[in-house]
Amino acid sequence: MKNSFAVLLGVICLWATSATADDDALLGRHLRVQGQGVIQVTPDVATVSLGVEHRAATVEEAMAANNRAVASVLQALSDAGVTDSDVLTTELNIHRMVERTPRRGAEPSEKEVFVVRNLVQARIRDLGHLGKVIDSAVRAGANEMRGLRFGLSNDRPARDEARAAAAADARHRAEQLARLHDVQLGRVLRIAERDTGGARPEGMMMRMADASVHTPVSVGDLSFRSGIEVIYELKD
């Protein structure tokens, strides 16, 4: 069985190598280059996940307390200028647990409680008031914060710019290599885009003027990356 597997693996590897060689042969004399493009942009939107958790002896009590707090948080977000379309409930969880309280010289006391958790995701479009919005939600009853991330309301122009930079980089590399080897570039035979992931946060820079009054939040730049592979025909 092992020998059969080894033979099969060898056939697959041989086929892959042969396919690559045949592909290159069909292309004729060519030059294969890769280009990278990176641009940095300032985000214009933030998404924050806020949660409210309550514990009580009965599920009804926990649910009622949680509902009141969530309603207050949603009202605080609305008062801060966050529209209903920018608020989304991402989790509503109810479960039972046993709380254990240590006691000196005795076994821990146990008490059964019900836990209700409600998480909402809010999109903040005015980053200058981000800290103020978070503070308002906390004062209204939010007692969990699951994450904060920055982005663009429309990232297509940034991605297009990064892709254009990658194409220019690939062309520059190809032209330089052609000059160094005393050949000329012909037509483009093939173009393939490489997945380089989404936007990535870069170095953090303070941009909030009211950081001394409200929760300080650092807003950095986002880095958009693009990669392409281009195959050029070569001419003498």
Secondary structure, DSSP 8 states (H G I E B T S, - for coil): -HHHHHHHHHHHHHHHHHHHHHHHHHH-SEEEEEEEEEEEE---EEEEEEEEEEEESSHHHHHHHHHHHHHHHHHHHHHTT--GGGEEEEEEEEEEEEEEEEETTEEEEEEEEEEEEEEEEEEES-GGGHHHHHHHHHHHT--EEEEEEEE-S--HHHHHHHHHHHHHHHHHHHHHHHHHTT-EEEEEEEEEEE---S-EE-S--B--TTTTTS---B---EEEEEEEEEEEEEE-
